[in-house]
């Protein structure tokens, strides 16, 4: 759990250290500013690409989730229908047979 907190702090420190190193580099001011702007543009493009990738991944995950839910819904519907059919068959099979008078009965005994 602590490692999860250390990674962002490490990356933040790395970024700050890089920025300070570039600022205090032995280049002329305009060259340094141009370098910083170029790196900022590179970072912006990188973030755009990552955002698109994350969006695509999220869309794919949502689609797979929808498919799984749809499949489970279909399975549940089929199970409910099978249960209804089994109930109908069981109640039809257990219905009492109609009483038919037999000629074998002896009257007046």
NUPA-234081 format. One record per residue: y, x, z of N, C-alpha, C in turn; residue in one letter. Coordinates in pm, whole numbers, plus 50000, padded with zeros to 5 digits. Layout:
BEGIN
YXZYXZYXZA/...
***
This chain:
BEGIN
498815008250000500005000050000501255008650000X/501205019750078502355028650082502535035749948X/501425038349877501525044749747502285036049649X/502145022749662502865013649574504375015049594X/504805018349714506235019849741506725033649702X/505875043349700506285057049671506565059249523X/505825052549438505965054749294507355050949244X/507875039049277509235035849230510295045549284X/510135049749409511095059249466510995072749396X/509795076749361509615089349289510305088649153X/510085077449081510695075948949512215075348960X/512735068649062514175068049083514725082149109X/514065089549194514495103249223514425112049100X/513385110149021513255117848897514405114748803X/514745102048789515855098248702517185103648750X/517415102548879518675107748936518735122948919X/517635129648946517595144248930517845148448787X/517265141148693517475144248552518935142248514X/519495131048559520905128248527521815139048584X/521565142948708522395153448768522205166848697X/520995169648659520735182148587521455182448454X/521485171248386522185170648258523695171948279X/524205165348384525645165748410526115179848445X/525295187248514525695200548556525145211548464X/524645207548349524135217248252525295225648196X/524995237748152526065246448103526475243247958X/526635230447927527125226547795528555221747810X/529205220647699530565215447700530545200447729X/531645195347780531735181147817531355171547706X/531935173047587531585163647478530105164547440X/529545176447441528115177847408527255170947514X/527625172547640526865166347749526955151147740X/528145146047714528305131447704527525126047586X/527545133247476526775128947358525275128847389X/524825139047460523425139847500523045128047591X/523915124947687523665113847780523605100647704X/524545098747610524535086447530523275085247446X/522835096347389521605096147308520415092447395X/520345098247516519245095047607519305080547654X/520515075547674520665061547716520195052247605X/520525055647480520045047547367518535048147355X/517975059847376516515061147373515875052547482X/516475052747598515955044747709516065029847679X/517165025947618517355011947582516275007447483X/516025015547383514985012347284513605011747349X/513355021047437512085021247510511905008347589X/512955004247660512884991947740512694979647651X/513324979547535513134968347442511674967447397X/511104979047362509704979147319508784974347431X/509024979347551508194975447665508334960547695X/509554955247682509774941047706508994932647606X/509014936747480508274929447377506774930247406X/506294941947445504874943447478504484934547595X/505314934547699505014926247816505034911547780X/505974907447697506044893447654504784889647577X/504374898447485503174895747406501934894847496X/501834903947592500704903747685500724891047768X/501894887147816501994875047898501614862747815X/502064862347691501724851047603500224850447581X/499614861847559498164862447539497414857647663X/497874861847779497224857747904497374842747926X/498544837447898498764823047913497874815347817X/497754820047693496894813347596495434813547639X/494984824847691493604825447740493404816147858X/494404815047944494324805848057494244791548011X/495044787947911495004774247857493644771247796X/493084780947725491754778947665490694777047773X/490764785047879489794783947987489914770348056X/491144765748078491344752748142490824741748052X/491084742647923490614732647829489074732147827X/488464743847830486994744347831486444738147959X/487044741248072486594735548199486804720448200X/487914715948144488184701548136487114694548052X/486754700547938485714694847854484374694547926X/484044705447998482794705848074482774695148182X/483884693448250483964683448356483834669348298X/484504666848186484394653748122482954650848080X/482284660848026480884659147985480004656548107X/480264663548217479474661448338479694647548395X/480924642848395481224629348445480554619048357X/480624620748227479974611248136478464611248154X/477864623048174476424623848198476074616848329X/476914618448431476684611648558476764596648543X/477724591648467477844577248443476604572048371X/476154579448270474974575248194473744575148283X/473574585148368472434585648458472494573948556X/473674570648603473824559248695473444546248625X/473914544648501473564532448426472054531348408X/471424542448372469964542148351469244539348481X/469704544948591469044542748720469204528348767X/470364522548748470564508748792469824499048702X/469694502148575468934493448484467454494148516X/466944505648549465514507248580465154500748713X/466074499648806465794494148939466104479248948X/466544473148841466864458948845465574451148871X/465614441148959464394433448989463924425648867X/462624425448851462044418048739462154403148769X/462334395248668462424380748692461104375348747X/461204365848840460024359948903459464349448809X/458184351048777457514341748686456424334848765X/456394321948757455354314448828454024316748761X/453014318648842451694321248790450864308448793X/449994306848700449104295248696447964296748795X/447834308248857446744310848947447004305049087X/448174299549108448474294649242447734281549265X/447254280349384446514268149420447464258849490X/447584247149439448484237649500447764229349601X/448464226849709447934218049812446974224549905X/446814236649909445884243249999446534245750130X/
***
